[in-house]
Amino acid sequence: MVKIYRQGDVVLRPVSRLPKCANKAGEKLSISSENGNPHTMQAAVYVARKNGQMQQQYVVLEDEEKMTHPQHPTLVIPAGIYEVSNVHERDYAPRRAMD
């Protein structure tokens, strides 16, 4: 069974390898959430591009690392290669029908 890690808007899904089109883009993952606070983690960050446009982001962890965010508990992510998704969710409370 594959374990997926989620901290608010950020989802990390394990993958077996990086795509050939992925190039290293940095040493720190930082993704701003909907409210502007960043999800951060020390990691080798890779970006896959197609026709110059970013298609997907990946992180490679040699050792376990902590993902932090001021409004969420810290997550400990095991060593591995992960596809990064940024999923914005909004709370929805429908208005009651007017009588």
NUNU-166487 format. One record per residue (C-alpha): residue number from 1; residue in three letters; x, y, z. Coordinates in steps of 0.02 Angstrom, whole numbers, plus 50000, padded with zeros to 5 digits. Last residue first. Example, Ala and Ser with C-alpha at 12.3 -4.5 7.8 and 13.67 -1.06 7.14 Angstrom:
<rs>
- 2  ser  50684  49947  50357
- 1  ala  50615  49775  50390
</rs>
This chain:
<rs>
- 99  asp  48074  51565  50148
- 98  met  48255  51592  50093
- 97  ala  48352  51437  50056
- 96  arg  48493  51413  50179
- 95  arg  48663  51470  50121
- 94  pro  48782  51333  50074
- 93  ala  48936  51311  50184
- 92  tyr  49091  51280  50083
- 91  asp  49266  51270  50154
- 90  arg  49395  51298  50020
- 89  glu  49524  51177  49958
- 88  his  49680  51219  49861
- 87  val  49774  51065  49804
- 86  asn  49961  51089  49773
- 85  ser  50034  50925  49714
- 84  val  50213  50865  49739
- 83  glu  50275  50702  49665
- 82  tyr  50389  50616  49789
- 81  ile  50555  50525  49785
- 80  gly  50614  50440  49944
- 79  ala  50674  50465  50123
- 78  pro  50531  50469  50249
- 77  ile  50424  50625  50277
- 76  val  50401  50688  50455
- 75  leu  50251  50805  50459
- 74  thr  50242  50958  50572
- 73  pro  50066  50994  50636
- 72  his  49974  51127  50535
- 71  gln  49945  51315  50548
- 70  pro  50126  51379  50548
- 69  his  50181  51258  50412
- 68  thr  50322  51132  50421
- 67  met  50378  50981  50322
- 66  lys  50511  50882  50415
- 65  glu  50639  50775  50327
- 64  glu  50685  50591  50321
- 63  asp  50849  50558  50233
- 62  glu  50903  50566  50049
- 61  leu  50741  50657  50006
- 60  val  50702  50693  49824
- 59  val  50563  50817  49789
- 58  tyr  50458  50831  49632
- 57  gln  50363  50970  49540
- 56  gln  50252  50945  49388
- 55  gln  50211  51024  49221
- 54  met  50309  51186  49224
- 53  gln  50298  51269  49054
- 52  gly  50448  51284  48937
- 51  asn  50370  51171  48804
- 50  lys  50353  51035  48936
- 49  arg  50436  51055  49104
- 48  ala  50472  50935  49247
- 47  val  50537  51025  49402
- 46  tyr  50653  50952  49533
- 45  val  50675  51003  49715
- 44  ala  50813  50927  49823
- 43  ala  50737  50941  49996
- 42  gln  50733  51050  50151
- 41  met  50547  51071  50185
- 40  thr  50425  51216  50186
- 39  his  50236  51242  50177
- 38  pro  50221  51430  50164
- 37  asn  50089  51545  50240
- 36  gly  49994  51645  50108
- 35  asn  49815  51602  50159
- 34  glu  49791  51487  50007
- 33  ser  49953  51399  50049
- 32  ser  50122  51455  49986
- 31  ile  50236  51316  49930
- 30  ser  50418  51312  49983
- 29  leu  50526  51161  49944
- 28  lys  50709  51194  49978
- 27  glu  50866  51137  49887
- 26  gly  50833  51205  49713
- 25  ala  50774  51182  49534
- 24  lys  50850  51016  49480
- 23  asn  50786  50962  49310
- 22  ala  50647  50839  49270
- 21  cys  50626  50789  49085
- 20  lys  50684  50610  49117
- 19  pro  50544  50583  49243
- 18  leu  50601  50556  49422
- 17  arg  50590  50381  49492
- 16  ser  50482  50258  49590
- 15  val  50351  50385  49643
- 14  pro  50286  50427  49818
- 13  arg  50142  50551  49828
- 12  leu  50165  50714  49924
- 11  val  50009  50823  49944
- 10  val  50012  51008  49990
- 9  asp  49854  51110  50026
- 8  gly  49843  51062  50210
- 7  gln  49986  50943  50248
- 6  arg  49963  50782  50154
- 5  tyr  50072  50627  50142
- 4  ile  50023  50479  50033
- 3  lys  50067  50303  50089
- 2  val  50065  50172  49952
- 1  met  50000  50000  50000
</rs>
